[in-house]
Amino acid sequence: MASGVVRSPFGTESVDEVPLSNPPLVRVLAQIRFAKATELWVDDSAARHFIAAMKSAYPIVDQKQETAFKIGPGGVEPVPETNMLWQLESPDREWLISFGDAFFALTSQNYSSRTEFIGRLMSAWKVFTESVDAIRSERIGIRYINRIADSDAVDRLDMLVRPEMIGESLAPIGAKVKRLHSIGEAQYALGEGEGFKARWGLLPPGGAFDPSVPTVDSPSWVLDLDAFVQIPADAPSVAIDQISDRLHNLATRAYRYFRWTVTDDFLVEFGGKLDGHS
């Protein structure tokens, strides 16, 4: 399969997908934010109903309290209001549902396709909306976190990633200087409430760029892509099939940016089959 050149991260021409047998994808997260649900805020009966309905697929349950903070004249102070956070995990701990009184999310460390991932999310979301009444979606988003941790691959970044996405990372800095990290970020407004955020860069051994992603003991290069859409307050309620369609579109958007970022050598490095490459 020939990959074809992706000339723009936000173009309109179709992009052929190249499956990777060893993708550098470490985490995928989709989140639906909604107007605060009074049922979840006042008591946990709706949450318990949902947890019971999902028990066979997500039997590992945890509950936490999140305390908000504000910065005032006296420094950082906790806000009196605390929010409950529920987490449900699959037996292999590779799939995690988390929700509070204003969001619902699915996280995967075993992502195989957007169809499977979004299907899992929509199945759980349907049960959730049957347990918690009158939910109005306000934001829908999907995020892909990629990381190259192999030292040899990191040393060949200039072959694997387009120059615009390397930037200062590989510039010589001298033997006596230690680069702690080199992170770039871009955020885009795409119209009709849709947005996109990309972060990328080089991290040292043990370097962290997101608390949800474990660190590694070698230098690494990360590519973090977040596609989302805001739902206007006066818009009609978004049906489940519409949420699914929007997530598919956002996932396609993220894949296009990914393909614009990486080279054919990158695809082959991580198990892609391309014409003319062994």
Residue pairs with C-beta under 8 A, 6 or more apart in sequence:
1 16
1 18
1 272
1 273
1 274
1 275
2 16
2 274
2 275
2 276
3 16
3 18
3 259
3 264
3 267
3 272
3 274
4 15
4 16
6 15
6 256
6 259
6 260
7 13
7 260
8 260
9 256
9 257
9 260
9 261
10 188
10 190
10 196
10 253
10 256
10 257
11 256
15 255
15 256
15 259
17 255
18 259
18 267
18 272
18 273
18 274
19 271
19 272
19 273
20 267
20 270
20 271
20 272
21 270
21 271
21 272
22 270
22 271
23 146
23 270
23 271
24 146
24 147
24 148
24 149
24 270
25 111
25 144
25 145
25 146
26 109
26 145
26 146
26 147
26 213
27 107
27 108
27 109
27 143
27 144
27 145
27 212
27 213
28 107
28 108
28 111
28 117
28 142
28 143
28 144
28 145
29 105
29 106
29 107
29 108
29 142
29 143
29 145
29 212
30 105
30 106
30 117
30 118
30 121
30 140
30 141
30 142
30 143
30 247
31 103
31 104
31 105
31 139
31 140
31 141
31 142
31 143
32 103
32 104
32 105
32 125
32 137
32 139
32 140
32 243
33 102
33 103
33 137
33 138
33 139
33 140
33 141
34 102
34 103
34 104
34 135
34 136
34 137
34 138
35 102
35 135
35 136
35 138
36 101
36 102
37 46
37 101
37 102
37 132
37 134
37 135
39 45
39 46
39 132
39 133
40 46
40 47
40 84
40 99
40 100
40 101
40 132
41 101
44 84
46 131
46 132
47 84
47 86
47 99
47 131
49 131
50 99
50 127
50 128
50 131
50 132
51 61
51 86
51 88
53 127
53 131
54 88
54 97
54 124
54 127
57 90
58 88
58 89
58 90
58 95
58 97
58 124
59 89
59 90
59 91
60 88
60 89
60 90
60 91
60 93
61 86
61 87
61 88
61 89
62 86
62 87
62 89
63 84
63 85
63 86
63 87
64 84
64 85
64 86
64 87
65 82
65 83
65 84
65 85
66 82
66 83
66 84
66 85
66 100
67 78
67 79
67 82
67 83
68 78
68 79
68 81
68 82
68 83
69 76
69 77
69 78
69 79
70 76
70 77
70 79
71 77
83 100
83 101
83 102
84 100
84 101
85 98
85 99
85 100
86 98
86 99
86 100
87 96
87 97
87 98
88 96
88 97
88 98
89 95
89 96
89 97
90 96
92 110
94 108
94 109
94 110
95 106
95 107
95 108
95 109
95 110
95 120
96 106
96 107
96 108
97 104
97 105
97 106
97 124
98 104
98 105
98 107
99 105
99 128
104 124
104 125
104 128
106 117
106 120
106 121
106 124
107 212
108 117
108 120
111 117
114 247
114 248
114 251
114 252
114 255
117 251
118 244
118 247
118 248
118 251
121 247
122 240
122 243
122 244
125 240
125 243
126 240
128 135
129 135
129 240
136 237
137 231
137 237
137 238
137 243
138 230
138 231
138 233
139 228
139 229
139 230
139 231
140 228
140 229
140 231
140 238
140 243
140 246
140 247
140 250
141 226
141 227
141 228
141 229
141 250
142 226
142 227
142 228
142 247
142 250
142 251
142 254
143 224
143 225
143 226
143 227
143 254
144 224
144 225
144 254
144 258
145 210
145 213
145 222
145 223
145 224
145 225
146 222
146 223
146 224
146 225
146 258
147 213
147 216
147 220
147 221
147 222
147 223
148 154
148 157
148 160
148 220
148 221
148 222
149 216
149 218
149 220
150 218
151 218
151 219
153 160
153 269
154 202
154 218
154 219
154 220
154 221
156 265
157 166
157 169
157 170
157 202
157 221
158 166
158 170
159 263
159 265
160 262
160 263
160 265
160 266
160 269
161 221
161 261
161 262
161 263
161 266
162 260
162 261
162 262
162 263
165 184
165 200
165 223
165 261
167 182
167 184
167 201
168 182
169 182
169 201
169 202
169 221
170 202
173 179
178 204
179 202
179 204
180 204
180 207
181 201
181 202
181 203
181 204
181 207
181 209
182 201
182 202
183 199
183 200
183 201
183 202
183 203
183 209
184 199
184 200
184 201
185 197
185 198
185 199
185 200
186 197
186 198
187 195
187 196
187 197
187 198
188 195
188 196
188 197
189 195
190 196
192 229
193 229
193 230
193 231
193 232
194 227
194 228
194 229
194 230
194 250
195 227
195 228
195 229
195 230
196 225
196 226
196 227
196 228
196 253
196 254
196 257
197 225
197 226
197 228
198 223
198 224
198 225
198 226
198 257
199 209
199 222
199 223
199 224
200 221
200 222
200 223
200 224
200 261
201 209
201 221
201 222
202 219
202 220
202 221
203 209
203 219
203 220
203 221
203 222
204 219
205 216
205 217
205 218
205 219
206 215
206 216
206 217
207 215
207 220
208 215
209 222
209 224
210 224
223 258
223 261
225 254
225 257
225 258
226 254
227 250
227 251
227 253
227 254
227 257
228 250
229 246
229 250
231 238
238 246
264 274
264 277
267 274
268 274
268 277
